[in-house]
Amino acid sequence: MNISKSKLIELRKEEAMGSCEGVISEKNIPVIDISNFDQKKKEITELLWEAGVNTGFFQIENHGIPLNDIDNMFIYAEKFFALPNEIKNELYLDKNAGWEKLSQFRPSTGRADQKESYQITRPLMRKKWPSENQIPGFRESALNFEKACWKVGMQILSCFEEKIGLPQGFFRKAHNPEEETYRSTLRLLHYFPSTSDKSNGWRAGAHTDFDCLTLLFQREGEDGLQVCPGKDMTKKEWIPIPAVNGRITCNIGDMLMRWSDDQLLSNFHRVKAPDGIAAPSRYSLAFFCQANSDVLISSASERYDPIYAEEYITKRVQANYKLTTFAP
């Protein structure tokens, strides 16, 4: 597919965000209970819509993924990142799968995020898994966890379909895991320890996600995520999002903002180390509900030009990654 050379609106916004200064807010983001989902879907839909329109961020509880499964996935993430770089480099990031280190450069900061990550995208994982001898049980557990995340993501996205004029089941079809074009991704993240004298303490620069919906798992004691809510990003007011075991932090991504004609907000967020003190490693697990590569992303009002997910993802990756270090 030919990739247009025109710059995406989202990239221009990210560049304009700049160095990410601002003030810390005492506000909170909504926490929504999604238990008994089928019976309470109408009520849950209203709560999710309000959160998506007002802040673009919310946390969910009673989502059905057992805490033990989440804890085990964090343990597997630690085991993966503890592997020698020589082994991880054999699994180097290619397209949307594999390992990278210090290669994600944000247009907002112009420098690398202080982290490494491992991306699991099912159809793209040929030769991207550590061996069973290196991490016993890792592959099976990761795939099971990915499937559980997909199920929760599709529940939430189904609540937005009628609100934005899309047919029932639209997002489940657009994120079909049975297709080779499936591009939803489970991402394991390891933010490096931060020293007390490290300037600014940025672990991840301000950015928006380019998927439809992100599900993020954090561990208590490993805070740092902050969101800049509202359409007026010039205020740069940052709300810290607490890390609570078992709770999923969700945010609207740029794909869904396009599909909703900007009704649902894909807002800037960042990860920041504590000011003036040393901080240990921070781990998180993110699942990106990212449309299959052959799906056309459009907006009813034609506010955005239609674009296939493959081209959209490629443009965003090209603007965010410098991967020459990990090429074979």
HUTAQUI-V495394 format. One record per residue. N is the residue number from 1. PSI is psi in whole degrees, 0 to 359 (* if undefined). D_CENTER is the distance of its C-alpha to the mean C-alpha in Angstrom with 1 decimal. Layout:
BEGIN
N_PSI_D_CENTER, N_PSI_D_CENTER
END
This chain:
BEGIN
1_133_25.1, 2_131_26.1, 3_122_23.4, 4_145_24.5, 5_353_25.0, 6_142_24.3, 7_137_21.5, 8_148_18.8, 9_319_19.0, 10_324_15.4, 11_324_16.4, 12_321_19.6, 13_319_17.9, 14_319_15.7, 15_322_19.0, 16_342_20.9, 17_328_18.7, 18_212_20.5, 19_4_20.7, 20_23_18.9, 21_176_22.0, 22_185_22.4, 23_151_23.5, 24_130_22.1, 25_155_22.4, 26_8_23.7, 27_166_22.0, 28_159_19.8, 29_157_17.1, 30_146_18.2, 31_122_18.3, 32_128_18.9, 33_120_20.8, 34_23_20.2, 35_156_23.0, 36_49_25.6, 37_311_23.1, 38_321_25.6, 39_330_28.3, 40_18_26.4, 41_319_24.1, 42_315_25.9, 43_315_25.6, 44_320_21.9, 45_315_21.3, 46_320_23.0, 47_317_21.1, 48_318_17.7, 49_315_19.1, 50_317_20.5, 51_319_17.4, 52_325_15.4, 53_322_18.4, 54_320_19.1, 55_336_16.0, 56_356_12.9, 57_145_11.8, 58_162_13.4, 59_146_13.7, 60_147_15.3, 61_161_18.1, 62_50_20.3, 63_352_17.7, 64_351_19.7, 65_117_17.8, 66_142_20.5, 67_324_19.9, 68_322_21.8, 69_321_19.3, 70_314_16.4, 71_318_18.8, 72_324_19.9, 73_325_16.4, 74_320_16.2, 75_317_19.7, 76_322_18.9, 77_316_16.1, 78_320_18.8, 79_319_21.3, 80_310_19.3, 81_344_18.7, 82_349_22.4, 83_150_23.6, 84_147_25.5, 85_330_23.9, 86_323_26.5, 87_315_25.2, 88_327_21.5, 89_337_22.6, 90_344_24.1, 91_30_20.6, 92_147_19.5, 93_126_16.4, 94_121_17.7, 95_254_16.0, 96_26_12.8, 97_140_14.2, 98_189_15.5, 99_142_15.7, 100_157_15.5, 101_125_16.9, 102_33_17.1, 103_358_16.5, 104_109_13.5, 105_123_15.5, 106_133_14.2, 107_334_16.6, 108_330_16.9, 109_334_18.4, 110_16_19.6, 111_168_19.1, 112_140_17.0, 113_146_14.4, 114_71_16.2, 115_171_14.4, 116_157_14.3, 117_162_11.8, 118_120_12.6, 119_130_10.9, 120_109_12.5, 121_111_13.1, 122_305_16.3, 123_350_18.7, 124_14_18.1, 125_10_18.8, 126_122_22.5, 127_22_23.5, 128_7_20.0, 129_142_20.7, 130_155_22.6, 131_162_26.0, 132_329_27.1, 133_325_29.5, 134_315_26.9, 135_91_24.6, 136_132_26.4, 137_357_24.4, 138_309_21.0, 139_311_20.5, 140_316_21.7, 141_320_19.8, 142_318_16.4, 143_322_17.2, 144_320_18.4, 145_320_15.4, 146_317_13.2, 147_321_15.8, 148_320_15.7, 149_318_12.0, 150_317_12.8, 151_315_15.8, 152_317_14.3, 153_319_11.8, 154_328_14.9, 155_312_16.9, 156_314_14.9, 157_329_14.7, 158_335_18.4, 159_338_19.2, 160_345_18.3, 161_304_20.3, 162_323_23.8, 163_326_22.8, 164_14_21.8, 165_29_24.7, 166_149_23.1, 167_155_24.9, 168_134_24.2, 169_3_22.1, 170_311_20.7, 171_328_17.0, 172_319_18.0, 173_323_20.0, 174_343_17.4, 175_45_15.1, 176_113_18.2, 177_351_17.7, 178_353_21.4, 179_148_21.2, 180_343_21.1, 181_2_18.9, 182_131_16.0, 183_7_12.7, 184_147_10.1, 185_133_8.6, 186_126_8.6, 187_122_7.8, 188_134_10.3, 189_140_10.5, 190_112_13.8, 191_132_14.7, 192_155_18.4, 193_147_21.1, 194_132_22.1, 195_161_25.8, 196_335_27.5, 197_10_28.8, 198_125_25.5, 199_134_25.3, 200_324_22.7, 201_22_20.6, 202_131_17.4, 203_324_14.9, 204_126_12.1, 205_163_13.5, 206_134_12.8, 207_165_10.4, 208_155_8.7, 209_146_5.8, 210_18_8.0, 211_196_7.3, 212_313_9.2, 213_137_7.4, 214_135_4.4, 215_122_6.5, 216_130_6.8, 217_130_10.2, 218_161_12.3, 219_141_16.0, 220_139_18.8, 221_355_20.2, 222_58_17.1, 223_181_16.1, 224_339_15.0, 225_134_12.0, 226_144_13.5, 227_143_12.9, 228_99_15.5, 229_167_16.4, 230_162_18.7, 231_338_19.6, 232_89_21.7, 233_349_19.5, 234_339_22.9, 235_329_23.4, 236_54_20.6, 237_122_20.7, 238_126_18.0, 239_118_17.4, 240_138_16.6, 241_114_14.6, 242_143_16.5, 243_115_15.4, 244_126_17.3, 245_129_17.8, 246_342_16.9, 247_139_15.2, 248_126_11.7, 249_126_9.9, 250_145_8.6, 251_148_7.9, 252_139_9.3, 253_173_8.0, 254_325_10.9, 255_314_12.1, 256_326_12.9, 257_320_14.4, 258_311_16.6, 259_331_17.6, 260_9_18.6, 261_42_20.6, 262_15_18.7, 263_317_19.6, 264_137_16.0, 265_126_14.4, 266_102_11.2, 267_158_11.9, 268_142_11.7, 269_164_10.4, 270_167_11.3, 271_125_12.3, 272_136_16.1, 273_157_18.7, 274_145_21.7, 275_130_24.4, 276_3_27.6, 277_155_27.0, 278_144_25.8, 279_140_22.6, 280_181_21.9, 281_150_19.0, 282_131_15.7, 283_145_13.6, 284_162_10.4, 285_126_8.8, 286_137_5.3, 287_124_5.9, 288_113_4.9, 289_94_8.2, 290_125_9.3, 291_146_13.0, 292_149_15.7, 293_337_17.0, 294_11_20.3, 295_136_19.1, 296_124_20.4, 297_125_18.2, 298_168_20.8, 299_141_21.8, 300_325_25.0, 301_358_26.5, 302_27_25.8, 303_326_24.1, 304_144_21.9, 305_139_23.5, 306_143_22.5, 307_137_20.4, 308_147_19.5, 309_325_15.9, 310_313_17.2, 311_320_18.5, 312_313_15.5, 313_317_13.1, 314_316_16.0, 315_319_16.5, 316_320_13.1, 317_316_13.2, 318_327_16.8, 319_345_16.2, 320_345_13.7, 321_141_15.2, 322_104_18.7, 323_12_19.4, 324_331_23.1, 325_332_23.4, 326_9_22.1, 327_146_24.0, 328_*_26.8
END
